[in-house]
Amino acid sequence: MVRCDTAIVGFVITSPANERIKWLVRLRDRRHRDTERLFVVEGSRLYERALDAGLTPVLTFVSDHGVEAVGEAVSVSPDVLDKASYRSKSQGLIAVFEQFDSSLNTIDLGTDPLLLIVEDVEKPGNLGAMCRTAAAAGADAVVTIGDTVDRWNPNAL
């Protein structure tokens, strides 16, 4: 179960024409994510990881009443959340977070870091798989160089 620090707003969004849902759908596009300096996380597992990393959501959309959210949250009917999802079907929770600086000078790598350096990755899912593999191997960071895909793409996260 997701931690709860707030109550969900008392109404349920039931229309895909709702302005908040339209905004969420626009964030599927990299241009909109980069312009607003935001990224989207889907599902409670990634949501928990973002919270554990110290991130606070800008807004959380939930359709699963067993899910509780941190910060401002809105309740959305499952079919509307499915339409807003990056995937074909939502997992009951979609959260929006601010992008953060992840350049090497912001990371404490210690004296003998283990790095995975990847160049010109074309598919977000491949970058995500590389990041998960690096984490499993105990790597301190993944460094992307060249013309690499959007690291804020939901498939890369």
C-alpha positions as CSV (number, residue, x, y, z in Angstrom):
1,M,0.0,0.0,0.0
2,V,1.2,3.5,-0.8
3,R,1.9,5.9,2.1
4,C,-0.6,8.5,2.8
5,D,0.1,12.1,3.8
6,T,-3.1,13.7,2.4
7,A,-6.7,13.1,1.6
8,I,-8.0,12.7,-2.0
9,V,-10.1,15.5,-3.3
10,G,-13.8,14.7,-2.7
11,F,-14.9,14.4,-6.3
12,V,-14.1,11.9,-9.0
13,I,-13.0,13.0,-12.5
14,T,-15.1,11.1,-14.9
15,S,-14.5,12.9,-18.2
16,P,-11.4,12.7,-20.4
17,A,-12.2,16.3,-21.3
18,N,-11.3,17.5,-17.8
19,E,-8.4,20.0,-17.9
20,R,-6.3,18.1,-15.5
21,I,-6.7,14.9,-17.6
22,K,-5.9,16.8,-20.8
23,W,-2.7,18.2,-19.1
24,L,-1.7,14.6,-18.0
25,V,-2.2,13.3,-21.5
26,R,0.0,16.1,-22.9
27,L,2.7,15.0,-20.6
28,R,3.0,11.8,-22.6
29,D,4.9,13.9,-25.2
30,R,8.5,14.6,-24.5
31,R,8.2,18.2,-25.7
32,H,5.6,19.0,-23.0
33,R,7.5,17.1,-20.3
34,D,10.7,19.1,-21.1
35,T,8.9,22.4,-21.4
36,E,7.2,22.0,-18.0
37,R,10.2,20.2,-16.5
38,L,8.0,17.3,-15.3
39,F,7.9,13.5,-15.7
40,V,5.2,10.9,-15.1
41,V,5.4,7.8,-13.0
42,E,2.8,5.0,-13.4
43,G,2.0,2.3,-10.8
44,S,2.5,2.1,-7.1
45,R,5.9,0.3,-7.3
46,L,7.6,3.2,-9.2
47,Y,5.6,5.7,-7.2
48,E,7.0,4.2,-3.9
49,R,10.6,4.3,-5.4
50,A,10.2,8.0,-6.3
51,L,8.9,8.7,-2.7
52,D,11.8,6.7,-1.2
53,A,14.2,8.8,-3.3
54,G,12.9,11.9,-1.6
55,L,10.7,13.2,-4.4
56,T,7.3,14.8,-3.8
57,P,4.7,14.5,-6.5
58,V,3.2,17.6,-8.0
59,L,-0.1,15.8,-8.4
60,T,-1.2,12.2,-8.2
61,F,-4.1,10.7,-10.1
62,V,-5.7,7.6,-8.5
63,S,-8.5,5.2,-9.6
64,D,-7.8,2.4,-7.1
65,H,-9.5,3.3,-3.8
66,G,-7.0,1.1,-2.0
67,V,-4.2,3.4,-3.0
68,E,-3.4,6.4,-0.9
69,A,-1.2,9.3,-2.1
70,V,1.4,11.8,-0.8
71,G,0.6,15.4,-1.5
72,E,-2.2,16.7,-3.7
73,A,-4.2,13.9,-5.3
74,V,-7.3,13.6,-7.3
75,S,-9.6,10.6,-7.8
76,V,-10.2,9.5,-11.4
77,S,-12.6,6.9,-12.8
78,P,-10.6,3.8,-14.0
79,D,-11.6,4.2,-17.7
80,V,-10.5,7.9,-17.7
81,L,-7.2,7.0,-16.1
82,D,-6.7,4.2,-18.6
83,K,-7.1,6.8,-21.4
84,A,-4.6,9.1,-19.8
85,S,-2.1,6.2,-19.2
86,Y,1.1,6.0,-21.3
87,R,0.4,2.3,-21.5
88,S,-2.8,0.6,-22.7
89,K,-4.2,0.2,-19.2
90,S,-3.3,2.2,-16.1
91,Q,-2.2,0.5,-12.9
92,G,-4.6,2.7,-10.8
93,L,-2.0,5.4,-10.1
94,I,-0.3,8.0,-12.2
95,A,1.8,10.7,-10.5
96,V,3.6,13.8,-11.9
97,F,7.0,14.8,-10.5
98,E,9.4,17.6,-11.2
99,Q,12.4,16.8,-13.3
100,F,15.7,17.1,-11.3
101,D,19.3,17.7,-12.1
102,S,21.0,14.4,-12.5
103,S,24.3,15.6,-14.0
104,L,27.5,13.9,-12.8
105,N,28.5,16.9,-10.7
106,T,25.3,16.4,-8.5
107,I,26.1,12.8,-7.7
108,D,28.4,11.7,-4.9
109,L,30.3,8.8,-6.6
110,G,32.7,8.1,-3.8
111,T,36.3,7.0,-4.4
112,D,35.9,3.9,-6.6
113,P,32.6,4.2,-8.4
114,L,31.0,1.6,-10.7
115,L,29.5,3.3,-13.7
116,L,27.6,2.0,-16.7
117,I,28.2,4.3,-19.6
118,V,25.8,4.0,-22.5
119,E,26.0,5.7,-25.9
120,D,23.3,6.5,-28.4
121,V,20.5,4.3,-26.9
122,E,17.5,4.6,-29.2
123,K,14.7,2.9,-27.3
124,P,13.5,4.1,-23.9
125,G,12.7,0.5,-22.8
126,N,16.3,-0.5,-23.5
127,L,17.6,2.4,-21.4
128,G,15.2,1.3,-18.6
129,A,16.5,-2.3,-18.8
130,M,20.1,-1.1,-18.6
131,C,19.3,1.1,-15.6
132,R,17.6,-1.9,-13.8
133,T,20.6,-4.1,-14.6
134,A,23.0,-1.5,-13.4
135,A,21.1,-1.2,-10.1
136,A,21.0,-4.9,-9.7
137,A,24.8,-5.0,-10.2
138,G,25.3,-2.3,-7.6
139,A,26.4,0.5,-10.0
140,D,26.6,4.0,-8.6
141,A,25.3,5.7,-11.7
142,V,24.3,5.2,-15.4
143,V,25.9,7.8,-17.6
144,T,24.3,8.5,-21.0
145,I,26.3,10.1,-23.8
146,G,25.6,10.9,-27.4
147,D,22.1,11.0,-29.0
148,T,20.4,9.0,-26.2
149,V,16.6,8.8,-25.7
150,D,14.6,10.8,-23.3
151,R,15.5,9.6,-19.8
152,W,12.2,10.9,-18.5
153,N,10.2,8.7,-20.8
154,P,7.9,6.3,-18.8
155,N,9.5,3.3,-20.5
156,A,13.0,4.4,-19.4
157,L,11.9,4.9,-15.8
